[in-house]
Amino acid sequence: MNLATLDLVRLQDVPDLDQETVLRWHRAHLNPALITLMQLGGYDEVRIERAQGPYLYTRDGRRLLDLVSSYGALNHGHNHPRMVEAARWFDERETADLLKEFPSPYTAALAENLSHVAPPGLDAVFFCNSGTEAVEGALKLALRVFAGARDRFVYAEESLHGKTLGTLQVTGREKYRRHVPRFADWPMVPFGDTQALAAAFAADRERRIAGLVLEPIQGEGGVVVPPAGYLCAAAELARRHGALLILDEVQTGFGRTGTLFRCAAEDVVPDVLCVAKSLGGGLATIGATITRASLQRQAYGRINECLVHTSTFGGRARSAALALEALAVTLDEDFAGRAAELGAWLKGELEAVRAKHPDVVRAVRGCGLMLGLEFHPVKLSGLASPLGAAGLNRIVDSYFPGIFGAELLARHDMVASFMLNNPRVLRIYPALVATRADLAPVPGAIDAVLARGVSRLVAERFAGAVRRVGVKTIREWLKDW
């Protein structure tokens, strides 16, 4: 092979690629089934040219309100001016970015700042690249702290802590775990059920449970807020049992729920806090496992163990620099306060919409700007379908928020998605920089979609899906949904 003659794509040519080429290369080299899934709702036809704040701008001139925010990773919105300037400032300095042989002042400064804003006593930080890595780090930390004497974890049904091999052991949806080897039969309990949690600890007579892994609010489980006092009770049960409390605040962190971290709402201090997503301000890929220095020393404190858990790209200087600015923006612009105020208003407006359509909308869930619209199970009759009534109802029952989101995109220029573990819930996670004016059209748009009627909505969206991908593909999709 003569590498000099290869016809490679130049960076400068990428913005001018036509959509057909983009889709063809995605299908050939990335995830063809994902493109097919996008086709079901018409997302493959949308070409995003630029993004700013809570909005996405398409090649054909549309402005889309982003209610997904990359699953909570965009608290700062798209291309926050201060984040863009911070990136420019760092790049102009031409400093070393990826360098592990010397201590980085940027990484040190970020760790110092996180130690001030994290729950009291959490002052030891390990930097990684994502939420799943942060949770992996927490699991490994706990196992090393107990030096093999404890090797089990308690976790919650319908949780989602990541999709790597370790985090899948504490993720509560079988769809993602069914083909993954199990390390052990660890206890899984219903989320929010203190009695079930107490029973799991009581059954551990040999005291092998190393940690309890929880999301303070289950995101992909459908924005499930546990009963008041649950986190306090969970923390106390773990403490009495001598296990570590590991809180996954990858989605809830940095202001989204109305407090900087959700655990602060109940004055709960975990042993380990996992963060990522909005830590990078939308421009950096970074996560962190934050714990007490005493636990960090137990796990990795000796000089011959300091390299047992490392990451080549974790804590690189540029990511740390941008995270420094992201944290400053979060505090300067009072993201937590904004989320609390706007979230209370938006939730009230959505409750009013639910009251108009109680037969379709079951509940409005969440707090701050981490909201979800839960739909009742939908059963239709009288609609002709090549899948038959049972097949069509299975789609509607399992994917109605997806159908709803496709309608919001097509008719109201809004981007919304279903939850991975609970596809009956429509995600509403706007950027925390959004204003009331930005979000004011949301309740009306949802009301307008509901007013068109479920049968009409399903018939039109299903016909469009069949036209795009064909009945055979939809039948295959249904087998494993």
C-alpha positions in Angstrom: 0.0 0.0 0.0 1.3 3.4 -1.0 0.2 5.7 1.8 1.2 8.8 -0.2 -1.5 8.1 -2.9 -4.4 7.5 -0.5 -7.4 9.8 -1.2 -8.1 10.8 2.4 -10.8 13.4 3.4 -9.3 16.7 4.4 -10.6 18.5 7.5 -11.5 21.6 5.4 -13.7 19.5 3.1 -15.9 18.1 5.9 -18.4 21.0 6.1 -19.2 20.6 2.4 -19.9 16.9 2.5 -23.4 16.1 1.2 -25.8 14.3 3.6 -25.9 11.2 1.4 -22.1 10.8 1.7 -22.2 11.3 5.5 -24.9 8.6 5.9 -23.1 6.2 3.6 -19.9 6.5 5.6 -21.7 6.2 8.9 -23.3 3.0 7.6 -20.1 1.6 6.2 -17.8 2.3 9.2 -19.7 3.3 12.3 -23.1 2.0 13.5 -25.5 1.3 10.6 -28.3 0.2 12.9 -28.2 3.5 14.7 -28.7 5.3 11.4 -31.7 3.0 10.7 -33.1 4.0 14.1 -32.6 7.7 13.3 -34.5 7.1 10.0 -37.6 5.9 11.9 -38.1 9.5 13.2 -36.6 11.4 10.3 -33.5 12.4 12.2 -31.2 11.3 9.4 -32.6 14.0 7.2 -31.5 16.8 9.5 -28.0 18.3 9.0 -26.8 20.4 11.9 -24.6 23.3 10.7 -23.9 25.1 14.0 -25.1 25.3 17.6 -25.3 28.1 20.1 -26.8 28.1 23.6 -30.0 26.0 23.8 -30.4 25.9 20.0 -29.2 23.9 17.0 -29.2 25.4 13.5 -29.7 23.3 10.4 -28.3 23.6 6.9 -31.8 24.4 5.6 -32.3 27.3 8.0 -34.3 25.8 10.9 -33.6 26.6 14.5 -34.2 23.7 16.8 -34.6 23.9 20.6 -32.5 21.2 22.1 -34.3 19.5 25.0 -31.9 16.6 25.2 -28.6 18.5 25.9 -26.7 15.4 25.1 -28.3 13.6 28.0 -27.4 16.3 30.4 -23.9 17.0 29.2 -24.7 20.5 28.0 -25.7 22.4 31.1 -23.7 25.3 29.5 -25.5 24.9 26.2 -23.7 24.7 22.9 -20.5 26.7 22.5 -20.9 28.9 25.6 -18.9 32.1 24.8 -16.8 31.8 27.9 -16.0 28.2 27.0 -15.1 29.1 23.5 -12.8 31.9 24.7 -11.2 29.6 27.3 -10.4 27.0 24.6 -8.9 29.8 22.4 -6.9 31.1 25.4 -5.4 27.7 26.1 -4.6 26.9 22.5 -2.9 30.2 22.0 -0.5 29.5 24.9 0.8 26.4 23.1 1.4 24.7 26.4 1.9 21.0 26.8 -1.5 19.2 26.8 -0.9 15.5 26.9 2.1 15.0 29.3 2.1 12.5 32.1 5.8 12.7 33.2 5.4 16.1 34.9 2.7 17.5 37.3 0.1 19.7 35.4 -0.9 23.0 37.1 -4.2 22.9 35.3 -5.1 19.4 36.6 -3.9 20.4 40.1 -6.0 23.6 40.0 -9.1 21.8 38.9 -8.7 19.2 41.7 -8.3 22.0 44.2 -11.5 23.7 43.0 -13.5 20.5 43.0 -12.4 19.8 46.5 -14.1 23.1 47.5 -17.4 22.5 45.7 -17.8 18.8 46.4 -19.6 17.6 49.5 -17.5 18.1 52.7 -14.5 15.8 53.1 -14.3 14.7 49.4 -10.9 16.1 48.5 -9.1 13.3 46.5 -9.8 13.3 42.7 -9.1 10.9 39.9 -9.6 12.3 36.4 -10.9 10.2 33.5 -12.8 10.8 30.3 -16.4 9.8 30.9 -19.1 8.9 33.4 -18.7 5.1 32.9 -15.0 5.5 33.6 -15.8 7.5 36.8 -18.0 4.7 38.0 -15.5 2.1 37.0 -13.0 4.0 39.1 -15.3 4.0 42.1 -15.9 0.3 42.0 -12.2 -0.4 41.7 -11.5 2.0 44.5 -13.9 0.2 46.8 -12.5 -3.2 46.0 -9.0 -2.0 46.7 -10.0 -0.3 50.0 -11.2 -3.6 51.3 -8.3 -5.5 49.8 -10.4 -8.5 48.7 -12.3 -8.9 52.0 -15.4 -7.4 50.4 -16.2 -8.0 46.7 -19.9 -7.3 46.2 -22.0 -4.2 45.4 -25.7 -3.3 45.9 -27.4 -1.4 43.1 -30.8 -0.4 41.9 -33.3 -1.8 39.3 -33.5 0.3 36.1 -30.2 2.1 37.0 -27.8 3.0 34.3 -24.2 3.6 35.3 -22.5 2.9 32.0 -22.0 0.3 29.4 -18.5 -0.9 30.0 -17.9 -4.4 31.4 -17.6 -3.3 35.0 -20.4 -0.7 35.1 -22.8 -3.2 33.5 -22.4 -5.3 36.6 -24.3 -2.5 38.5 -26.6 -1.4 35.7 -30.2 -2.5 36.3 -31.5 -3.2 32.8 -31.1 -6.7 31.4 -31.2 -5.6 27.8 -27.7 -4.2 28.1 -26.4 -7.0 30.3 -27.7 -10.1 28.7 -24.6 -10.9 26.6 -22.1 -9.8 29.2 -20.4 -12.3 31.6 -21.4 -11.7 35.2 -18.6 -11.3 37.7 -21.0 -12.3 40.5 -24.7 -12.3 41.5 -24.7 -9.0 43.2 -28.0 -7.8 45.0 -30.2 -5.6 42.9 -33.0 -3.8 44.7 -36.0 -1.5 43.7 -34.9 2.1 43.6 -36.4 4.2 46.4 -37.3 1.2 48.5 -35.6 1.6 51.9 -36.9 -1.7 53.3 -35.6 -3.7 50.3 -32.2 -2.0 50.7 -32.1 -2.8 54.4 -33.0 -6.4 53.6 -30.1 -6.6 51.1 -27.6 -5.5 53.8 -29.2 -7.7 56.4 -28.8 -10.7 54.1 -25.0 -10.0 53.8 -24.1 -11.8 57.1 -20.5 -12.4 55.9 -20.1 -8.6 55.3 -18.9 -9.0 51.7 -20.7 -5.9 50.4 -18.1 -3.2 49.5 -20.4 -0.5 48.3 -23.9 0.8 47.5 -24.1 2.4 44.0 -27.0 4.8 43.4 -28.1 7.7 41.2 -29.7 10.3 43.5 -32.3 10.6 40.7 -32.6 7.9 38.2 -32.1 9.5 34.8 -32.5 6.8 32.2 -34.8 5.0 34.5 -37.4 7.7 33.7 -36.4 10.7 35.9 -37.4 8.8 39.0 -37.1 10.9 42.2 -36.9 8.7 45.3 -39.1 9.4 48.4 -37.8 12.2 50.7 -35.3 10.7 53.1 -34.3 7.8 50.9 -30.7 9.0 50.3 -30.3 9.7 54.0 -31.5 6.2 54.9 -29.3 4.7 52.2 -26.2 6.5 53.5 -27.0 5.4 57.1 -27.5 1.7 56.1 -24.2 1.7 54.1 -22.4 3.3 57.1 -23.7 0.9 59.6 -22.7 -2.0 57.4 -19.2 -0.6 56.8 -19.8 -0.3 53.0 -19.0 2.7 50.9 -21.8 4.9 49.5 -21.1 5.6 45.8 -23.3 8.3 44.2 -23.4 8.6 40.4 -24.1 12.3 39.7 -23.1 12.2 36.1 -26.5 13.5 35.0 -27.6 15.3 38.2 -24.4 17.1 38.9 -23.4 20.8 38.4 -26.8 22.4 39.0 -29.2 20.5 36.8 -31.6 19.5 39.6 -31.6 22.9 41.4 -28.6 22.2 43.7 -25.0 22.0 42.6 -25.1 18.2 43.4 -28.4 16.4 44.1 -27.1 14.8 47.3 -26.9 18.3 48.8 -30.7 18.4 48.7 -30.7 15.9 51.6 -27.3 16.9 53.1 -25.9 13.5 52.2 -22.2 13.2 51.9 -21.2 10.0 49.9 -17.9 8.2 50.2 -17.4 8.5 46.5 -18.9 11.0 44.0 -18.9 10.3 40.3 -19.2 13.2 37.9 -18.7 13.8 34.2 -20.9 15.2 31.4 -21.2 19.0 32.2 -17.9 19.1 34.0 -16.4 19.8 30.6 -18.7 22.7 29.8 -19.7 21.1 26.5 -16.2 21.4 25.0 -14.1 19.1 27.0 -14.3 15.3 27.5 -13.7 14.8 31.2 -15.0 12.8 34.2 -13.9 12.4 37.8 -14.1 10.1 40.7 -14.0 12.1 43.9 -13.5 10.6 47.3 -11.9 11.1 50.7 -8.1 11.3 50.8 -8.0 8.5 53.4 -9.8 6.1 51.0 -7.5 7.2 48.1 -4.5 6.4 50.3 -5.8 3.0 51.2 -6.3 2.1 47.6 -3.3 3.7 45.9 -1.3 5.4 48.6 2.0 3.4 48.4 4.6 4.4 45.8 4.5 1.0 44.3 0.7 1.2 43.8 0.4 4.8 42.4 0.3 3.5 38.8 -2.3 0.8 39.4 -5.1 3.0 38.2 -4.3 5.6 35.6 -5.6 7.0 32.3 -3.5 8.3 29.4 -6.1 10.9 28.4 -7.7 11.4 31.9 -6.9 14.8 33.3 -5.0 16.2 30.3 -4.2 19.8 30.6 -6.6 21.2 28.0 -9.6 19.3 29.4 -8.7 20.4 32.9 -8.4 24.0 31.8 -11.8 24.0 30.1 -13.4 22.3 33.2 -11.9 25.1 35.4 -13.8 27.6 33.3 -16.9 25.4 33.1 -17.1 25.2 36.9 -16.6 29.0 37.1 -19.4 29.6 34.7 -21.7 27.2 36.6 -21.2 29.2 39.8 -21.0 32.7 38.2 -24.2 32.2 36.3 -25.9 30.4 39.2 -26.9 27.3 37.2 -28.4 25.7 40.2 -30.6 28.6 41.1 -31.7 29.1 37.4 -32.6 25.4 37.2 -34.6 25.5 40.4 -36.6 28.6 39.3 -37.1 27.7 35.7 -37.7 24.1 36.5 -40.5 24.9 39.0 -42.2 27.1 36.4 -41.8 24.6 33.5 -43.0 21.7 35.6 -46.0 23.7 36.6 -46.8 24.4 32.9 -46.4 20.8 32.0 -48.6 19.8 34.9 -51.3 22.0 33.4 -50.9 20.2 30.0 -51.1 16.8 31.8 -54.4 17.9 33.4 -55.8 18.6 29.9 -54.8 15.1 28.7 -54.9 12.8 31.7 -55.7 9.8 29.6 -52.4 10.0 27.7 -50.0 11.8 30.1 -49.6 9.9 33.4 -47.1 12.1 35.2 -44.6 14.9 35.0 -41.4 13.8 36.8 -38.3 15.3 38.1 -37.0 18.5 39.6 -35.0 21.5 38.4 -34.4 21.2 34.6 -34.2 17.4 34.8 -37.8 16.6 33.8 -39.6 13.8 32.2 -43.1 13.4 30.7 -44.4 9.9 31.5 -47.2 8.5 29.2 -49.8 5.9 30.1 -49.5 2.6 28.2 -51.2 3.3 24.8 -53.5 0.7 23.2 -55.1 1.4 19.9 -57.7 -0.3 17.9 -59.1 0.2 14.4 -55.8 1.2 12.7 -54.7 -0.8 9.7 -51.1 -1.9 9.9 -48.9 -4.4 8.0 -47.7 -5.5 11.5 -51.2 -6.3 12.6 -52.9 -4.8 15.7 -50.6 -6.6 18.1 -47.4 -5.5 16.4 -48.5 -1.9 16.1 -49.5 -1.8 19.7 -46.2 -3.2 20.7 -44.5 -0.3 18.9 -46.8 2.3 20.5 -46.4 0.7 24.0 -42.6 0.6 23.8 -41.8 3.7 21.7 -44.5 6.3 22.1 -42.2 9.0 23.4 -40.0 8.3 20.4 -43.0 8.9 18.1 -43.9 12.0 20.2 -40.3 13.3 19.9 -40.4 12.8 16.1 -43.5 14.9 15.9 -42.0 17.7 18.0 -39.0 17.7 15.6 -41.1 17.7 12.5 -43.8 20.2 13.4 -42.4 22.3 16.3 -38.6 22.4 15.8 -37.8 20.8 19.1 -35.5 17.9 19.9 -36.6 15.5 22.6 -35.9 11.8 23.2 -37.1 8.9 25.2 -35.2 7.4 28.2 -33.0 4.4 27.6 -34.3 2.3 30.5 -37.9 3.6 30.4 -39.1 4.4 26.9 -42.5 5.5 28.2 -40.9 8.8 29.4 -40.0 11.7 27.2 -36.8 13.5 28.3 -36.9 17.3 28.8 -33.3 18.3 29.7 -32.9 21.9 28.3 -29.6 23.7 28.7 -29.3 25.6 32.0 -28.5 28.8 30.0 -32.0 28.7 28.5 -34.3 31.5 29.5 -38.1 31.4 30.2 -38.6 32.9 26.7 -36.6 30.0 25.2 -38.7 27.4 27.0 -42.1 29.2 26.8 -43.1 27.4 23.6 -42.5 23.9 25.0 -45.8 23.3 26.9 -47.8 24.7 24.0 -46.0 22.4 21.5 -46.6 19.4 23.7 -50.2 20.3 24.1 -50.6 20.8 20.3 -49.2 17.3 19.6 -51.5 15.8 22.2 -54.5 17.7 20.8 -54.0 16.1 17.4 -54.9 12.7 19.0 -52.8 9.6 19.6 -54.4 7.6 16.8 -53.7 10.2 14.2 -50.2 10.8 15.5 -49.3 7.1 15.4 -50.9 6.5 12.0 -48.9 9.3 10.4 -45.6 8.6 12.1 -45.8 4.9 11.5 -46.6 5.4 7.8 -43.5 7.7 7.6 -41.4 5.1 9.3 -42.5 2.3 6.9 -41.8 4.6 4.0 -38.2 5.3 5.3 -37.1 1.8 6.4 -39.7 -0.8 5.3 -41.8 -3.2 7.2 -39.2 -5.9 7.3 -36.7 -3.7 9.2 -39.4 -2.7 11.7 -40.3 -6.3 12.4 -36.6 -7.1 13.1 -36.4 -4.1 15.4 -39.5 -5.3 17.3 -37.9 -8.7 18.1 -35.5 -7.2 20.6 -36.9 -3.8 21.6 
